Structure formats: C-alpha cells, structure tokens
C-alpha cells in the first residue's frame, strides 16, 4: 500500500511503513544524521534528522513513518534552529581541535558544522568527565569526541556478535565492556567500530607520526609493502585510475621502493601447500587473519593448533626482502625501514606481537588505508602531475593479489595442490565474497575427501568453526579446510578503511581488486618464477 505525502513542496509517494528519512533519501533529499545507518538497527539518539510536520510538530525522521496526506519541511526555521541547538549541545562536550584529529577532513560532525554554519567550538561553562583508552595496540578511544550515537555498539553486536562496547549512562559515551579496556576480551581488534564512528572517538592506533618522521629524515632505506586490497582502496579514495600513479605518490612521500605484497601471499600459499602432508590435522586453517587469531587466543585456546606455523604473507615478504633482496642491493638489513600498507587494523597487533616474539626483524610499521590517505591529502601529494612509477621486483600472481578476499586462500591452496599432483584445480576462481558462509565438498588429489568452508564476519566465523568441529567428530576422515575472515568482506571490509560497506559496495571493491589481479603477469603462485629463489626454509617459519 502506498502513502502520499508532501516534502518541501514536492508531492511524493512511498510504501507504507517507510520512514521519512528513507523516503526523503529515495527522492533525492539528503537529511543530515549522526546516528542513523541503514545497515544497523539503532534507537533514535542524536535528533539531527528532525523535520517539521505541519502544523508545527518537530519529529525525528529516522524513527517516524510517513503518514497519508502529511506535509513535511526539512529546512524550515524551526528545523534549522533545533539542529543548531542539538549540534551545539554535542559540541559542548566535544574536543575542539579538529586540525590535529585523525578524522579531520573525513568527519561527519565536521561536515555537519559546515552545513549548519556553526563555528563555535564549545559552550562555555559546561564540563564533562571523559573516559579514554590507549590499552590496545590496535584501537584507541577518545571519550571527549564521543557523541553517544550508539553506532559502534550496534555494529559490534549486530554485525560481529562480540558485544565488546556499551554506552555508559553516567559518562554519556561509549566504553569497553571489559574493565581492562580494548586490549582485553571480547574485543578482537577488527576495527569495524571505527568504520561507523561519525566523529573520531574510536580510531585505529595511529602510526602516521612515526612513519612520517622516518620518511622525512631519510636516515633509513624506506620500503612500502603495499597489499593489493590496500592499493585498490587507495586508488578509489584518491580518485586514481592507474596503479603507477599511486606508486608514484608513495615514492613522492619518501619511500625509496614500493613492493607488491602479493608475492608474500605467493610465498605463503606455496609453503602451505608443500607442508600439507606433514601432519594429519582433520581441520586446517588456511589463512592468517589477525582478528580471528585473537578470537581463538581469547575464546578457543584449544584450537590454536589450527593456526598455520608460517608467518603471515606480508610479514613473510618483509622477512624475505630483508634477508635476500636487501643483501643483493648491498643494504644492511637493519638499515632498512619496512612499512606495511593494509586495510586491516588487526595487523597492528600482529606487528606488536611479532616484534616481541620474533628472533628476526620483519616489519617496522603498519599503516592503514585511512591513515595513509589522510597523510597524502595533508601533504597535498595527490597531484595529477605526479610521475607514474612501477613496483620493485618481485611481483605477485593473480591469486596472490586476491589474497584476503574470502575464499582466495582456499582457491590458491587447492590450485597449488592440484599442480603438485599434476591435476586440474578442484576449485575454480569463484567469487566467495557473498554470501557470508559457503561450504563445498570435494576430493583432494590422492582421493582424500574434503570440505572447504569459507566465512567472513565474526558471526559466520564462529558458527563455521562449530560446524567444522561437529563434522570432525562425526567423520574424522574428512579433511576440512577453513578460510576465515573476521571482517565482512575480508580485507575489502577491513577496519582500516574509511566507512562500513554495504553488500553492493563490497562487490564494487571486489571488482576493483579483480582488475588489479587480472593485470598480474601470472595467474598462480606456481607460475611465479621468483618463488624458488626467495622461498624460505621450513625452520624460518614462526608460530605464536
């Protein structure tokens, strides 16, 4: 049934039950919000989206359904006055130094101030106590920026099923559920909360200052290990249509070399396939997702043996680059500064863990796409006149380029097993980005029955692990291969990006990464002629 109504003088129609906000956006009228997100179920909180319903009632458009014959105004004096009043109240407890905020230039509150012509930083006389958290190596909480919108709480609960955050009724801000902060369970450092925060209260722990000072000093030979998903997202954010232009920007930033981290994925998958017959595990985890591993350490320490003993792909590339390529170039390994550019916040914890556990130096820093984009824009390096440059050798394969997309580790692993046995691949290069869970039965080379399980998003990951355990008890002869990603969309939905992606947006990101994959000179890791030269020995692998 359709409902007829008027918005800003325009006669419109919407389905019964449609909110005013949804109807307005569907017809090209953008109403400002700070708490509403279509992907989440949120209670009305901020009051920014108010509209006036004749004869003079102010209603929240996100929580009010359109009524038959109703007349609404989205920019009347009463509406604008209420929005300014609410925004000023939010500012009264908000830390005002936008210029030093990591979210500066990409902040919903900051954009709202411009639309409402508000320049006041604070309301004099109001004082609030705020909670700050710097315990986590992955995330930071700045309580004086929190708007208590509830987005982060909703995404952590609804999307990830973790319930690691709550709104404190006394502080009127978000706080960790654990008294030990974000460093403690149930937070796994996936960073999905940072994607929905409108004002920078929750952010990835920044490495920008350290990396920038190293690049400026030129005291060390700086190398960027650029993960393909990060490259695709950087190109999208900076409006670049060619990878050489992005590489040129990174050189202009101060990196002497830019390395394709996909060849680290090739190294990883090749070694993983070679070691396949070295044990008799009924369940095998194929990929190294840092947030999934943190979940296992917290909740399922009995399953830590599922984690591959190999170092994660980008760190494996860093170790190999120092050991072989730096030596070939006459560079002392300790003189080199290797920075990982990634989409996933969890890699920041991996860097901290490996720095304390490893006997050999690998990566020195981890930069997320959001951090690097902000730095490039701050330094005004995204100029169309930037000279295009190319990757340093070696390069990765097409499958290695897709590493991090749900299902890619399974595709690459099975492709290599088939190559070793002289058979055709048993699993094609299928897009496993959607749905959240995928299960496929097959026969491995040699006749061994197997089940491939692919899941992304922590709710799907947890249930997939439970399904695998159940089958392992019922039929231990079946080998189960797990490709698990904590973030919805894997590396294409990482917490180091700028915003939470819808299913349609994830598909667009996948197509952008697929474009880079198709540009690789070889399809599979076994075709990569550089691997044998740089393949590390088994004793160089690392465990947790």
N, C-alpha and C positions, 0 to 999 in steps of 0.2 A: 504493500500500500504506500502511495506517495503522499508527501506532505508539501503543501505550497506555503511559501513564506517570502518575506522581503528583507534583503540585506543591503544596506547602504543605497536604497532606492532601486535595487535590481530585483525583479521577480524571479525567484528560484524554486527548484523542486528537489527534494531529497527523499530517500527511503525513510519510512517510519522508524524511529529509534536512533537515527543519525544525530550525533551531537552537532551543536552549532559550529564548533571548531572544525570538525570533519567536513561539514557541508561547505563552510567558507573556503577551506583549502581546496576542495574539489572544484570550486568555481573560481579559483584564481585570487581569492582574498587571503592574504597571509596575516594571521593574527599572532601577535607575539606570545611566547610562552617561555617558562623557565623550568617547569616540572614535567610537562607532558611529553611523552614519546609514544608513537603508535605501536612500537614493539612491546611496550610494558604496560602492566595494569597498575595505575597509580591513583591514589586518592588525590582530590583537588587540594593543592597546597599553596601555590605562590600567589594566585589572584591576579596575575598579569594579563591573563587572557580574557578579562571581563569585556562584555558587550552590554549595550543598553537595549532593553526590551521595552517598547512603548507599553504603558505611558510613563516610563522613567525608572524602571527597575534595573539594577545592575546585577548580571548573572555571570557565573563562570562558564565560558563557552565550552570548556573541555568536559564538563560534567552535566550539561543541560541539553536535552534533546530538543530539536526544532519542533515548534508547535504549528498546527494548521492556522494560517492567516496571521501569524505573528509578524511584527515588524521590528527588525534589529538594526542597531547602529554600532559600527566598530570603531568610529573615530570622533564621537560626539565630545563636547567639552567635559561632560561628566565622566565619560570613559577615560579620557586622557588625564583628567585630574586624579582619578583613582589609580591609574597605572603609575603616575609620578609619585603619588603618596606611598604606594606599596614598594616601589623601587627605592625610594629614599629610605624607607624603613629597613630594607635589606642592606642598603649601603651603610646604615648606622653601625653595623657590626662587621663590616667587610673591610679587610686590609686594603688600603687605597693605592698601593704602589704598583700600578699596572705595568709600568716600564720595566720592572725587574721580575715580573711574573712570567713563568714559563708558558703560560697560556695567552700572553699578550699577543693580540692580533688574531687569535683563534678562540675568543671567549664570547659566549652567548650573552653574558651580563654586560660586557663591554660594548657589544653591538647594540644592545637594548638602550644603553645610556645615550648613544648617538641618535637613535630613533626618537627618543623622548626629550632630547635636548637638555639632558641633566649633566651638570658639570660638578656639582657638589660631591666631595669625596666622602664626607661623613656628616652626621648630625651631631652638633656639639652637645656635650652633657651626658651622652649615653655611653655606658661602659659594660663590656661583657667579658666573661672568662671563657677562653677557648682551649680546646684540647688539641695538641699537636703530637704527631707520631713519626719518629725517624728510626724506629727499631728495625724496619725491614730493609734489606739491601735492594729491594725491587720497587717498592712504592713508598710514597710519603703522603702524610695527611696534614694539611694546613687548615686548622679549625677556623681561623679568622677569615677564611674565604668561603666557608660552607654556607649554603642558602637553605639547608634542611629541606631540599626538594624531594628527597627520597628516591631519586633515580638509581643511585648506586646500590641502595639496599634492595631495590626491586630487581635489578639485573643480576645481582649476586644470588638472590633467592630464586627468582623465576627462571632465569636462563641457565645458571650454573648449579643451582641446588646446594649451595655451600652455606648460606646464611652466616657470612662472616662479618656483616656490618649491621648496625642498628642506629636509629635516631635517638639520641639521649634527650629525654623530656626536660631536663633541667638546663643543660647546656644549649639546647636547641641546635644541635649539629650532629653530624654523623660521627660515630666512634666504632672501633673494633669490638666485636663481641667478646674476644679474649682480653682479659686484664693484662696480658703480656704484649698486646699490640698486634700490628700487622705481621710481625715476624713469627707469630705463633698460629697454630691451627685455630679455626679451619681455613684461614686464608692460604691460597696456594700461589699467589703472585701472578695470576693470569692477566690482571690489569683490565678486565672488562669494565670494572667500575670507573676507570679513568676515561673510558670512551664516552660515557654519558654525563659526566660531571660538567655542568654548564659554566663553572667559574674557577676551575683550577684548584679546588680543595683537595681532590685526590689526583695525584700525578705520578708518573714513573720517576724514580730517583734519578736526578739529572747528572749526566757526565759531561755536559757541554763545557763547563769552565775548564776542567782538566784537559779535555781533548783540544780545546781551542788554544790554551796556553802552550801545549806541546807543539801544535802546528805552527804557532807564531814564532816560537823560539828557534825552530829548525835545528835543534841540537841532536835530534834523533831522526833516523830514516823512517818516515811515516808511511804506512801501508793501510789502505782501506780494504777490508774483506767484505764485499758487497753481496749480500744474499739476494737472489733473483726476485723473491717476493718484495723485498725492500726496494729494489730497483724499479719494479713495476709501479709500486705505490708512490715513490718519489717522483717518477715521471708524471703520474697523474696529478699529484698535488702541485707540482711546479709548472704544469702545462707544457711539458716537453713531449715531442713526438719521435724522438730519436735517442737511443741509449748513448751513443757517443757524446751527445751534448751534456748528458748527466755526468758522464765520466769526466768530461772537460771541466765541469763545475767543481767536482771533487778535487781535481788537480789544482784548480784556482784557489780552492780553500786551503791547500797546503799539503795534500797527500802526494808523495812522490810516485806512488804506484797505486793502482786500483785493481784488485784481484777479484775474479769471478768466483765467489764462494761455492758455486755449483760443483766445481771439481772436488771439493771436500766431500760433497754428497756422493760423488762417484767413488772416491776412495772408501768411504764408509760402507756403501752398499756392496762393493766388491769384496771387502774383507768380511762383511757379514755373511755373504753367500759362501765364501771359502770356508768359513768356520761352521757352516750349518750342520755338518755331520760330526762335529767334535763333541757333542753332548746328546742326551736323549730327552730333552725337555718336551713335555707334552704341550706346553703353552710358551710361545716366544713373542716377545715384544720387539717389533721391527724398528721403530723409530725412537728418537730420544727427545721427547717433549719435556721441557724442564718443569712445567707445572704439573703434568701427570706424574712425573717422578717425585715431586714434592708431596703430592697427594698420597702416593704409595709409602713414602717415608713416614707420613703422619698417621695414616689410617690403616695401611696394609703392609707393615714391615715384613710380614711373612711372604710377600710377593716381590721383594726387592731383587730376588734372583732372576726375575723376568727381564730386568733391565740389561741391555747389551753391555758387554765389558768395553766396547770401543768408545773412545771419546766422541762427543757429538760432532757432526760433519764440519761446522765452521771452525771449531777448535782443532779438529784433526788437520784441516787445511793450514791453520796457523802454525801448528807444531811442525808440519812437513815443510812449510815455507821457510821457517827459521833454520831447520836442520839442513835442508838441501839447497834451496834457491838462494837464500841469503849468502851461504858459503860460496856458491857458484859465482855470485856477483861481488865477492870479496868484502862482504859486510859482516862485521861481528854480530852474531845473533842478539846479544844483549843491547846493541846499539839501535836495534830496530823497534819501532813502536807500531803494534798491530791493533787496529780498531775494527770491531765487528759492527756492521750496519744491519740492523734487523727490524722485524716488525713485532717481535715478541718480548714483553717485559721480563718474562721468566728467565731469559738469557742473562739478565743482570745478576741473578742469584747464581747461575751456573758459573759465571766469571769469578764470583767471590769464592764459591766452593772449590773450584779447580785451582785458584790461586793459593789456597791453603793446603790442598791435598796433593797437588802435582809436584813431581820432582823436576819437571822441566817447564820452562816458561812457555805459555801459548799466547793467549790474547792479553792485551793490556787494558782495553776499554771496550765498552758496548754502548753504542748509540742507537736509539730508536729512530724510526722514520720521523716521528713528531719532533724530536729534539733536533735532528739534522735539518729538517725543513725550516724550523724556526731560526736556526743559526744561519742558514743560507740566505733567508729573507732579511735577517737583521743586518748582515754584511752586504746586502744588495748584490749578490753574486749570480742571481738567476737572470742574467742578461742574455738576450737573443744573440749577442755578438760573441758569446763565449766560444772559444775554439774547441771543436769536437776532438775527442781523444779516444783511444781504444783500450780495452782491457790488456793488462800484462798477461803473459802466458804463465801457467797453462789455463785452458778453458774447460768448462764443464759440458756434459752431454745434455740432450733434451730432457731426459728423465731426471738427471741431476738438477736441472733448472726448476723442475716442478716439485722438488723435494720440499715438504712442508704442507703441500696440499693434501687433504685427506685422501688416502688411497695410493699416493705416489710411491711411498716406501714399499708397499706390497707389490705394485706393478714392477718397480725396479728390481726388487729382490727376486721375484719369480722369473723375470726376464733373464737374470744372471744365472739362476739355477738351470733354466732350460738351455742356456748357452753352454754351460758346463757339461750337460748331458747330451749335447748335440741335438736337442729337440726344439720344437717351436714353442714360443711363450704360451703359458697356460692361462694367462690373464692379460687381456688387451689393455691398451691405454684408455681406460674408461674414465669418465668424469665422475669421481666419487664425492664431489663437493656436496651434493644433496642426494638423498636425504641424510638425516643425522646418523643413521645406522645402516650398515649394509653387510650382509653375510652371503658368502658364496662358497659352495663346496666344490672341490676339485681333486685331481690326483697329481701328486708331485712326481717329478722324474724318478724312476725307480719303482713306481707303483704305490707309493705311500699315500693313504687318504689324508686329506687336509681340509681345513675350513679357514677361510680368510675372513676376518672380522674388522670392519672399518667403522670408526665412530669419531665424531667431533662435537665438542661441547661436553662439559663435565657430567651432566645428567646421563647422556648417552654413553660416555666412557665408563661410568660406574656400573650401569646395567650391563654393558658389554663384558666387563670383567666378570660379573656374576654369571652371565650366560656361559662364558668360557670355562669357569670353574665347574659348573654343573655338568657340562659335556665331558670335561676331563674325568670326572668321577664315573660317569656312565660308560664312556668308551675311551679309555686312556690311549688306545692305539691311534687315534686320530690326532694329527699334529694341528695345532691351532696357531695361526699367525695373526697377531694383533697390530693394527695400525691406528694408534690413538692420538687424538689432539685435544687438548683442554679447551682451546678457543673454538667457538663456532666458525667453521671455515678454515681452521688450521692457521697457517701463517698469514693467510689473507684476511683473518679477523683478529689479529693479534692486538694486545693491549697497547702496543707502541705506535698505533695508528691514530688518526685524528677523530674518528667517530665510529659509533656502532653501526654495522652494516646490515641492511635487510637482505633477504634471500636474493632479491634481484641485484642488489649491489654486489654481493659476493660473486654472483655469476659474471658480472661485468669485470670484476677484479680478476677472476679466473681467466677470462678471455684475454686480458692484458698480459697476464703471465704466460699464457699459452702462446701468445705472439712472440715473446722472448724465447720460449722453448723451441719454437719452430725455426728460429734463427740460428740455433746451435749447429755446429758443423757435423756432429754425430748424434745419433738418437740415443744410444745406450751406453752405459759405463764400460761395457766390454769392448766397445769400439774406440774408446779414448786411449790413444797411443801413449799418452803421458803417464798413465797409471803405473805401469810396471817400473818406471824409473823412480817414482816417488812413493810407491806403496810401502807403508811402514811395516816393520816386523811385528810378529804377534806379541813379543814381550814389551812392545812400546804401548800397548793398549792400556787403558786405565779403567778402574772400577770405582764405585762410590764406597 
